[in-house]
Amino acid sequence: ADSLRALGALGASVNRAVGNGRSPMWIAALNGHLDCIRALRDLGADPDQAASNGCTPAYVSAEYGHAECVALYRELGADLNRVERSGMTPAFIAALNGHAAVLRFLCEAKADLNKAKPNGCTPAYVAAEFGHRECLRVLAGAGADVGLGNVNGVTPAAIAGQKGHTSCVELLDS
């Protein structure tokens, strides 16, 4: 963080993106470096600057389970519902990767928990598909529609059953 402040004092661009459009804020998010995110904020970095694939710093924080970074991005006014190129939101990627703590925060932040990809898959669907029972519990407890099926009509309970995730099926059927 001190190095970032020193570079900022020398006039370095805090929003300059490198390979694949990754900004310093994005790289700090990827690595869960709260102190660097704060330093970049103080230098005027854009908390919503997406990489070339559409992934924002908040998204990549959610992807890697950095709940405290997601919370900081909310404080910075970042869009916690912004979709990346394939249609995934921070809530979707957190559910996909089993990051229940991130989902808890996104629920409290009133993120859209039912936002589906173009194929109709929702955060609840992917949590069920990959056996992330705690994520399903968090989503259901926050009022997400855990019964929404994809474009083929396959529901979270059905995909959990197909994949052998009986504890998820039991939760969804209760």
KEVOMI-467355 format. One record per residue (C-alpha): residue number from 0; residue in three letters; chain; x, y, z. Coordinates in steps of 0.1 Angstrom, whole numbers. Example, Ala and Ser with C-alpha at 12.3 -4.5 7.8 and 13.67 -1.06 7.14 Angstrom:
<sites>
nr/rest/kette/px/py/pz
0/ALA/A/123/-45/78 .
1/SER/A/137/-11/71 .
</sites>
This chain:
<sites>
nr/rest/kette/px/py/pz
0/ALA/A/0/0/0 .
1/ASP/A/29/24/8 .
2/SER/A/44/17/-27 .
3/LEU/A/10/25/-43 .
4/ARG/A/8/58/-24 .
5/ALA/A/44/67/-34 .
6/LEU/A/36/59/-71 .
7/GLY/A/4/80/-68 .
8/ALA/A/24/109/-54 .
9/LEU/A/46/106/-85 .
10/GLY/A/16/109/-107 .
11/ALA/A/12/73/-117 .
12/SER/A/-22/65/-132 .
13/VAL/A/-42/44/-107 .
14/ASN/A/-67/33/-134 .
15/ARG/A/-42/22/-160 .
16/ALA/A/-50/-13/-170 .
17/VAL/A/-24/-39/-180 .
18/GLY/A/-29/-73/-197 .
19/ASN/A/-65/-83/-202 .
20/GLY/A/-77/-49/-189 .
21/ARG/A/-67/-56/-153 .
22/SER/A/-64/-24/-132 .
23/PRO/A/-45/-20/-100 .
24/MET/A/-78/-21/-82 .
25/TRP/A/-87/-53/-99 .
26/ILE/A/-54/-69/-90 .
27/ALA/A/-57/-58/-54 .
28/ALA/A/-92/-74/-53 .
29/LEU/A/-79/-107/-68 .
30/ASN/A/-54/-110/-40 .
31/GLY/A/-76/-98/-12 .
32/HIS/A/-54/-68/-3 .
33/LEU/A/-77/-45/17 .
34/ASP/A/-49/-21/24 .
35/CYS/A/-41/-17/-13 .
36/ILE/A/-78/-12/-21 .
37/ARG/A/-80/16/5 .
38/ALA/A/-48/32/-8 .
39/LEU/A/-61/31/-44 .
40/ARG/A/-94/45/-32 .
41/ASP/A/-76/74/-16 .
42/LEU/A/-58/80/-49 .
43/GLY/A/-91/81/-68 .
44/ALA/A/-91/47/-85 .
45/ASP/A/-124/35/-101 .
46/PRO/A/-138/7/-79 .
47/ASP/A/-160/-5/-108 .
48/GLN/A/-133/-6/-136 .
49/ALA/A/-138/-40/-152 .
50/ALA/A/-112/-62/-169 .
51/SER/A/-117/-70/-206 .
52/ASN/A/-139/-100/-197 .
53/GLY/A/-163/-77/-178 .
54/CYS/A/-152/-88/-144 .
55/THR/A/-151/-60/-119 .
56/PRO/A/-130/-58/-87 .
57/ALA/A/-161/-67/-66 .
58/TYR/A/-168/-97/-89 .
59/VAL/A/-132/-110/-86 .
60/SER/A/-133/-105/-48 .
61/ALA/A/-165/-126/-47 .
62/GLU/A/-150/-152/-70 .
63/TYR/A/-120/-158/-46 .
64/GLY/A/-140/-155/-14 .
65/HIS/A/-127/-122/-2 .
66/ALA/A/-159/-111/17 .
67/GLU/A/-142/-82/34 .
68/CYS/A/-131/-68/0 .
69/VAL/A/-167/-71/-13 .
70/ALA/A/-179/-52/17 .
71/LEU/A/-153/-25/10 .
72/TYR/A/-163/-22/-26 .
73/ARG/A/-199/-17/-15 .
74/GLU/A/-187/12/7 .
75/LEU/A/-169/26/-23 .
76/GLY/A/-202/25/-43 .
77/ALA/A/-194/-4/-66 .
78/ASP/A/-222/-21/-85 .
79/LEU/A/-227/-55/-68 .
80/ASN/A/-251/-66/-95 .
81/ARG/A/-229/-59/-125 .
82/VAL/A/-226/-89/-149 .
83/GLU/A/-195/-100/-166 .
84/ARG/A/-194/-110/-202 .
85/SER/A/-211/-145/-198 .
86/GLY/A/-238/-131/-175 .
87/MET/A/-225/-139/-140 .
88/THR/A/-229/-115/-111 .
89/PRO/A/-208/-115/-79 .
90/ALA/A/-236/-135/-62 .
91/PHE/A/-235/-161/-90 .
92/ILE/A/-198/-166/-88 .
93/ALA/A/-198/-167/-50 .
94/ALA/A/-225/-194/-51 .
95/LEU/A/-206/-213/-79 .
96/ASN/A/-174/-214/-58 .
97/GLY/A/-191/-221/-25 .
98/HIS/A/-183/-188/-8 .
99/ALA/A/-212/-186/17 .
100/ALA/A/-196/-157/37 .
101/VAL/A/-195/-136/5 .
102/LEU/A/-232/-145/-2 .
103/ARG/A/-241/-135/34 .
104/PHE/A/-227/-101/28 .
105/LEU/A/-243/-98/-7 .
106/CYS/A/-277/-107/9 .
107/GLU/A/-272/-80/35 .
108/ALA/A/-262/-56/7 .
109/LYS/A/-295/-64/-11 .
110/ALA/A/-278/-78/-42 .
111/ASP/A/-300/-95/-68 .
112/LEU/A/-299/-131/-57 .
113/ASN/A/-321/-144/-85 .
114/LYS/A/-302/-128/-114 .
115/ALA/A/-299/-156/-140 .
116/LYS/A/-274/-162/-168 .
117/PRO/A/-288/-163/-203 .
118/ASN/A/-292/-201/-198 .
119/GLY/A/-315/-194/-169 .
120/CYS/A/-291/-207/-142 .
121/THR/A/-293/-187/-110 .
122/PRO/A/-270/-186/-80 .
123/ALA/A/-292/-212/-62 .
124/TYR/A/-290/-234/-93 .
125/VAL/A/-252/-235/-94 .
126/ALA/A/-249/-238/-56 .
127/ALA/A/-271/-269/-59 .
128/GLU/A/-253/-282/-89 .
129/PHE/A/-220/-281/-71 .
130/GLY/A/-232/-293/-37 .
131/HIS/A/-228/-260/-18 .
132/ARG/A/-254/-266/8 .
133/GLU/A/-244/-237/30 .
134/CYS/A/-247/-213/1 .
135/LEU/A/-282/-227/-6 .
136/ARG/A/-291/-222/30 .
137/VAL/A/-279/-186/29 .
138/LEU/A/-298/-179/-3 .
139/ALA/A/-330/-195/9 .
140/GLY/A/-328/-177/42 .
141/ALA/A/-324/-144/24 .
142/GLY/A/-355/-150/3 .
143/ALA/A/-339/-160/-30 .
144/ASP/A/-362/-181/-52 .
145/VAL/A/-345/-215/-48 .
146/GLY/A/-370/-232/-71 .
147/LEU/A/-363/-213/-103 .
148/GLY/A/-354/-236/-131 .
149/ASN/A/-331/-230/-160 .
150/VAL/A/-342/-225/-196 .
151/ASN/A/-348/-263/-199 .
152/GLY/A/-369/-263/-167 .
153/VAL/A/-343/-280/-146 .
154/THR/A/-346/-268/-110 .
155/PRO/A/-319/-265/-83 .
156/ALA/A/-334/-296/-65 .
157/ALA/A/-334/-316/-98 .
158/ILE/A/-298/-308/-106 .
159/ALA/A/-287/-315/-70 .
160/GLY/A/-304/-349/-73 .
161/GLN/A/-288/-356/-106 .
162/LYS/A/-254/-348/-92 .
163/GLY/A/-259/-368/-60 .
164/HIS/A/-260/-339/-36 .
165/THR/A/-286/-354/-13 .
166/SER/A/-281/-328/15 .
167/CYS/A/-289/-301/-10 .
168/VAL/A/-320/-319/-22 .
169/GLU/A/-331/-323/14 .
170/LEU/A/-326/-286/21 .
171/LEU/A/-345/-276/-10 .
172/ASP/A/-374/-300/-4 .
173/SER/A/-378/-289/32 .
</sites>
